Every structure is written in C-alpha cells, then in structure tokens.
Amino acid sequence: MIGTIANTAAILTGSIVGSRIKKGIKEEHQEVMFGAMGLAAFGLGINSVVQNMPNSKYPVLFIVSLAVGSMAGELMGIDRQFKKLTDRFSGGTNLAQGLSTAILLFCIGSLSILGPIQSALNGDNTYLFTNATLDLMSSTVLASTYGIGIAAAAAVLFCWQGAIYLGAGYLSPFLTPDLLTEISIIGGFLIASSGLTILNMRKFKTMNMLPSLLVPVIWFLVKGLFGL
C-alpha cells in the first residue's frame, strides 16, 4: 500500500504547509482566496463533466442519480450531521464547506479509484504517485483557505483507497470504464456545486448529494444481474 501511504502523506504535508501560509495571509485577503478556491473547484468539476459526458452510454443516468441521491441524502440529513461534526473543530471557518470539497477532489476520480487496484494487482503505483502530486497542490491551496482541518481528508482518503486495495480482486471486474465514466460525471457535478457554494452564487448541500454516486453502482449491478 505504498502508493496509498504516499498519497495520504501528500495531503497531510499540503495541509500543514497550507495552514502555515494561511497564518501569513491578512484577513482582508481571505475573500480573494475563497474566490480563487471556488473558481478552481467549479472549473475542475465542469472539466470532469465535459471530458466524460461524450463517453456516457446512459445520458439520462446522471440526472436520475443526482435527483434520487440528493433526495436520499436530504432525508438522511448527511449535510447537517457533517456540519455538526466539523463545527467542533472549525475555529471560526466554514470547515465543512472546505472539507467536503477536499474529500470530493481527493477521492472521486479515476486515479484515486483505479490506483489502488493497479497497486494491489500489478504492484504499479504510477496512478497513486500521480494522484499524490495533484493532491499535494490541492490540499495546500485548500488548507491556506480553510486551515489545518483539511488534513482530516487524508484519513478519509486512506480508508477509501485502503478498502479498494483490499478488495481489488473483487472490484476490478466490476469497475468498468462505463461505470467510471458515470461516476466521474456525477463527481464533476458535485465538485462544481461545491465551487458555486464557495463563491456564494448558489447554496448547495453537497454532502447530501453524495448518495448520487451510489446510483450508477446500483444500476450496473441490476443491469448485470438481469442482463439489461
């Protein structure tokens, strides 16, 4: 699991460096940082959607996924519980907003999903080392805006990639390019929604939308079982 450990360490390092940078930023410049982070998240999300949408074989699936998943998340109150937890450690910043963006950026992507499988089955950590480099930069920027609390995303990533690594033999046949395409499209919309929320253009409860990522998984399971 050397690749996952490296990826986790990169996020921790970036969070520490970013939190140190934050201390040197004047309060009046914080709004500029929030704006830059919002634009970056929105751009990354839209880029993921644009790149993967042409490859989708189920053009309506992402709409159904977002609708059903968001409703399920709202009923479960995921966003409310998440904010309640992060408010204990926020130190006056909107840590829930930053941390939800960080978790999406770090965990929902082909590199973060396929990387542990490649590492487990072939001993190839190329994807994970590449992902670690990207996450190092992202965590530095996020922590410079939201503080050291972004480091909590490292634990989430470690558990996420660790679970995929341990279950690689079972997951590799199921994680087809078509499924990853649908997950990437929905993940892109979620990241973009985080960006819009940071920019105060529209208030999205992004954490409530997380169950949307499970809808394509369920669809492909049903499709496989019944030969649809």
N, C-alpha and C positions, 0 to 999 in steps of 0.2 A: 504493500500500500504506500510505497514511497512517493508516488505521484500525488495521491490524496493528501499525504502529510505535507508535501511541498506546497500544494495549493492552499491548505489551511494556514501554513506558516506565512505565506504571502499575504493573506488577508489580515492576519494578526500584525504583521510588520507594517503594512499600509495603514492600518487603523492607528497604530502607535505614532507613526510619522505624521499622519494627517491630524491627529489630535494635538500634536505639538505645534503644527502650523496654525491650527485654529486659535491657539493662545496668543499668537502674534498678530492676528487679524483684528483690526478695530471694529467696534460694534457697528459703526455706520456702514462698514463694508460687507457685513454679513448678508444683507439683502442681495448684493451683487453675486455672492457665492451661491445663494439659494436659487437665483435666477439662472445662473450658469448650470447648476446641477439639474434643474428642471428641464432646461432645453436639451441637455445631454441625454437624460433619461428618455424624453419624448422622442428624440432623434434615433436613439438605439432601438426603441420599441417599434417605431414606424419602419426602420430599416429591416428588422426581422420579419415584419408582416409583408413588406414589398418583395423581399427575397424569396419567401416561401409560398406566398399566395399563388403564383403561377404553377407551382408544382402540386397544388392540392387537387385530389380527385373527388373531394366531397366539399364543394364550395359553400354549402349551407351549414356544415357541421360546426364551424366556429361560432356562428350566430346562435345556434341551439345551445352549444356548450356555454357560451357567455351568459345566456338567459337563464338556463337551468342551474348552472353552477353558482351564479350570483344570488339567485333566489335561495338556494340551499345554504350558502354562506350567511345570508341575511337571517335566515331562520335559526341558524346555529349561533349567531352573534359572534363570529370569529373576530371581526374588527374590534368590537367592543372589549372583548376579553384580552386581545393583544395589546390594546392601548392601556388597559388597566394594569397589565403586567409591566409594560415599558415605562409607564409614568413614574414608577417607583425609582427608576434609575436615570430618568431623563435629564435631571439637573436644569430644568427650565427650557430645554429644547424639545422640539417635536420629534423625539427619537423614534416613535412608532412609524412615522412617515418615512424617515430615512432608512430604518431597519427593514421595513417591508420592501422598499426599493432595492436595497442591498441583497436581500435574500433572493429576489426575483432575478437580479442581474447575475448573481453568482451561481445559482442552482438550475435555472431554467434555460437551457441551451444545449446544443448538440455536443459541445466539447465536455460539458460537465456530466452529461449522461453517458455518452459513448466512451469517454476517457477511462472511467473505472473498469468498463468491460474489456477494453483493449489491454489495460494493465493486468487484469486478472487472467485473461485467456491467452494473451500473447507476450506478456511481460513488456509491453510497449507503453511508455509513459509520455509519449510525444504530445498527445492531446492535453494531458493534465498539466504538463510543464508550460504549454502554450496558454492554457487557461489560467495558470498561476500568474503568468506575466500580466495578462489582462486584468485579473482581479487585484493584483498589487496596485495598479494605477487607479482602478475604480475605487478601491477601499480607501486609498489616500485622499482622493477628492471627497468622498462621502464623509470620512472622518473629519476632514478640515471644515466641513459644514455642520455635521451633527455631533461630532465628538467621539470619544473612545467607545461609546456604546455600540458602534458599528462592529466592533470586534466580536460581538455575540453572533454575528452571521457566520463566523468561522466555525463555531460549534455546529450550527445547522448544516453547513456545507460538509463537514466531516461526517456527520451522521448520514446525510443524504448519499454522498459518494461511497461511504463505507458500506451502506446497505446494498447499493448497486454492485459494488465489488464482490461482496459475499454471495450475492445471488446472480452473478454474471452468467453462470452456466444455464440458468433457467430463463433469464431475461433476454439474452442475446437473440434467440429465435423470434421473440415477440416484438422487440423494439425495431420494427421495420422502418425503412425510410418514409413510408406513407404516414405511419403513426408519429414519427419525429417531426414531420412537416406540420401536421395538425397541432402538435404541442407547441412548436415554435411560433406558429401564427397566433395562437391564444396567448402564449407567453409574451409575445411582442405587444399585443393589445394591453396586457396588464402592466407592462413596463411603461408604455406610453401613457396609460391612465395615471400612473404614479407621477410622471413628469408633469402632466396637466394639474395634478393636485398640488405639487410643489410650487408651480407657477401661479397658484390661486386662480386659475382660469375655470376650473370645474372641480368640485369636491367629489372624489371617488373614494369609496371604501374598498380599496384594492384587496385587502386581506379577505374580505367577504367574497371576492371573486376567485379565490384560489381553487375552490372545488371545480371550477370550469375546466381545469387541467385534467381532471379525472374522467370527464365525459367522453373524450375521444378514446381513452383506455377502455372504458366500458363498452363503447360502440364496437371497437375492434375485437374485443372478447366475444361479444354477441355475434358479430359477423363471422368469426372463426368457428364458433360452436354450431351455428345454423347454416353455414356455407352461403351467406348472403353475398 
